[in-house]
Amino acid sequence: MQENIFLNIIYLIASVLFIIGIKRLGSPKTARAGNLYSSLGMLLAIVATLLDYRILTFEYIIVGLVIGSAIGALLALKVQMTEMPQMVGLLNGFGGAASTLVALAEYHKLYPGLPQYDSITILLSVFIGAITFTGSLIAFGKLQGIVTGGSITYPFQHPLNLLLIIVTVGLAVAGVLNPEMVELYYIILVISLSLGVLLVIPIGGADMPVVISLLNSYSGIAASATGFVLNNNMLIIAGALVGASGIILTNIMCKGMNRSLMNVLLGGWGTPPAGTGPVEQKKVVVKSVDPEEAAMIFDAARSVIIVPGYGMAVAQAQHAVRDLANALAQKGIEVKYAIHPVAGRMPGHMNVLLAEADVSYDKMFSLEEINDDFSNTDVALIIGANDVVNPAARHDKNSPIYGMPILNVDHSKTVIINKRSMNPGYAGIDNELFGYPNALMFFGDAKDAVNKLTHEIKAL
């Protein structure tokens, strides 16, 4: 009895650390501390669980700990920051797989005298965990380029998904009433694995930040269900925190991309909110500058806002951008960074990349914090961003991005856009900003172009 009280006290402390950690993860300035608090909470929870009297042997646990730690350390050292979105997606999948395997192991442990309550929680854990596993693998494949980033649709897509869900519910009811029928549980497993693929594969690469947030929530819900399977309070609380925060973040991301949550939940259901007419693609006439001309524009400026996008991540240009900002600061020019919530491939992607390049958190501002500053800014420099700075989102009701919150870069005195080419962004439409009178195109690979620009600025 005393051991059980001690265990729950440790779990309570770990839960508080999780909550503090999540709270601090909400700001780039406190994110590292939040990560530390959360990690400490998880360490306490793991140690307390291992010391629980129900643990009979540690041999397999130690083997798993050594192998898992070695893999984790290798990934931490080898995976580039630009590959972090797919890494997060993969880890979500591992979480779902772990929940599924634990639930099935508990089923066989209690078989054949499985209580109905336990059968319900086991089926929930298997269903959600399996969907999370295969769905995350597809998301990883899309981000890694193994699977096409486009939307893959097929005939009767939604009726088929609905039919599979109805069949799963029916089989689950039968499994609860007849827990000795092992085959029902494995049929549900196979259907759930298939649903994970079918629900995610129709979603295009543009919506991957939302999908990753949603799958992260799924992994938390699966973990919480597994906590009920094991009667482990810590797992229930931790899973619920991840599930709830993931859903909240998914909703924020949906608003940031002008997508409905139902569109994501059902795997490409419907279309993004927009007008009723076709999108009219207008011929955009652009003006371009070379590094020397751009350097002279920056040299005459007093304030600059840098807008990073996925193009910066692809070119791994975050260090070059930092060097440019430092060169501008040495000339007495104020430099800020404007971070759109869906810039990149996962929530906070740009913040992570800039932090890796030792950019001060004080220089990073969210859309809400900085949007009013553009009208008082001399130069807005866009590095590989597209749809998140397209003014069509504000006024063109026929545009697929209509209603999406954007950064008001066009309000700046001068806008310089660095891109490799005139190719459209994820929305597949031309960016009308490129043809604005105050906009100048600065073509080239982001890293190379920014390095040349920095060299020219230092030479002035």
Buried (B, 14 or more C-beta within 10 A) or exposed (E): EEEEEEBEEBBEBBBEBBBBBBEBBEBBEBBEBBEEBBEBBBEBBBEBBEEBEEEEEEEEEEEEEEEEEEEEEEEEEEEEBBBBBBBBBBBBBBBBBBBBBBBBEBBEEBEEEBEEEBBBBBBBBBBBBBBBBBBBBBBBBBBBEEBEBEBBEEEEBBEBBEEBBEEBEEBBEBBBEEBEEBEBBEBBBEBBBBBBBBBBBBBBBBBBBBBBBBBBBBBBBBBBBBBBBBEBBBBBBBBBBBBBBBBEBBBBBBBBBBBBBEBBEBBBBEEBBBEEEEBEEEEBEBEEBBBBEBBBBBEEBEBBBBBBBBBBBBBBBBBBBBBBBEBBEEEEBBBBBBBBBBBBBBBBBBBBBBBBBEBEBEBBBBBEEBBEBBEEBBBBBBBBBBBBBBBBBBEBEEBBBBBBBBBBBBBBBBBBBBBBEEEBBBBBBBBBBBBBEBBBBBBBBBBEBBBBBBBBBEEE
